[in-house]
Amino acid sequence: MAELRKGTRITGAERDKLAAELRKKYEGGQSIRLLAESSGRSYGFVHRILSESGTTLRGRGGATRGTKKKTP
């Protein structure tokens, strides 16, 4: 993927092509942060373009806060 100049407006077919590339890589396991870094765009831009393309975004992962299990 070619690095895009930061702040360059991407529209039309070029945006659709970029969305397809990012979606394929995201669904292949890459993180939004890694995609943002490799494309030269912000995290927010990549997140938005993935959402617009209908991609199901993964959860953040890590530990979740829940109720403490009681031991008998």
PESULGI-V433415 format. One record per residue. N is the residue number from 1. RES is the residue in three letters. PHI is phi as a letter, one per 40 degrees, with the letter a starting at -180 (none if undefined). OMEGA is omega in whole degrees, 0 to 359 (999 if undefined). Layout:
BEGIN
n:N res:RES phi:PHI omega:OMEGA
n:N res:RES phi:PHI omega:OMEGA
END
This chain:
BEGIN
n:1 res:MET phi:none omega:179
n:2 res:ALA phi:c omega:179
n:3 res:GLU phi:c omega:181
n:4 res:LEU phi:c omega:176
n:5 res:ARG phi:c omega:182
n:6 res:LYS phi:c omega:177
n:7 res:GLY phi:g omega:179
n:8 res:THR phi:c omega:180
n:9 res:ARG phi:c omega:180
n:10 res:ILE phi:b omega:183
n:11 res:THR phi:b omega:173
n:12 res:GLY phi:f omega:185
n:13 res:ALA phi:c omega:179
n:14 res:GLU phi:c omega:179
n:15 res:ARG phi:c omega:178
n:16 res:ASP phi:c omega:180
n:17 res:LYS phi:c omega:179
n:18 res:LEU phi:c omega:179
n:19 res:ALA phi:c omega:180
n:20 res:ALA phi:c omega:179
n:21 res:GLU phi:c omega:181
n:22 res:LEU phi:c omega:180
n:23 res:ARG phi:c omega:180
n:24 res:LYS phi:c omega:180
n:25 res:LYS phi:c omega:179
n:26 res:TYR phi:c omega:179
n:27 res:GLU phi:c omega:175
n:28 res:GLY phi:c omega:175
n:29 res:GLY phi:h omega:180
n:30 res:GLN phi:c omega:180
n:31 res:SER phi:c omega:177
n:32 res:ILE phi:c omega:180
n:33 res:ARG phi:c omega:179
n:34 res:LEU phi:c omega:178
n:35 res:LEU phi:c omega:179
n:36 res:ALA phi:c omega:180
n:37 res:GLU phi:c omega:183
n:38 res:SER phi:c omega:180
n:39 res:SER phi:c omega:181
n:40 res:GLY phi:g omega:179
n:41 res:ARG phi:b omega:181
n:42 res:SER phi:c omega:176
n:43 res:TYR phi:d omega:182
n:44 res:GLY phi:c omega:179
n:45 res:PHE phi:c omega:182
n:46 res:VAL phi:c omega:178
n:47 res:HIS phi:d omega:181
n:48 res:ARG phi:c omega:182
n:49 res:ILE phi:c omega:176
n:50 res:LEU phi:c omega:179
n:51 res:SER phi:c omega:180
n:52 res:GLU phi:c omega:182
n:53 res:SER phi:c omega:177
n:54 res:GLY phi:g omega:179
n:55 res:THR phi:c omega:173
n:56 res:THR phi:c omega:184
n:57 res:LEU phi:c omega:179
n:58 res:ARG phi:c omega:174
n:59 res:GLY phi:c omega:182
n:60 res:ARG phi:c omega:180
n:61 res:GLY phi:g omega:181
n:62 res:GLY phi:g omega:181
n:63 res:ALA phi:c omega:177
n:64 res:THR phi:b omega:178
n:65 res:ARG phi:c omega:180
n:66 res:GLY phi:a omega:178
n:67 res:THR phi:c omega:180
n:68 res:LYS phi:c omega:179
n:69 res:LYS phi:c omega:179
n:70 res:LYS phi:c omega:177
n:71 res:THR phi:c omega:182
n:72 res:PRO phi:c omega:999
END
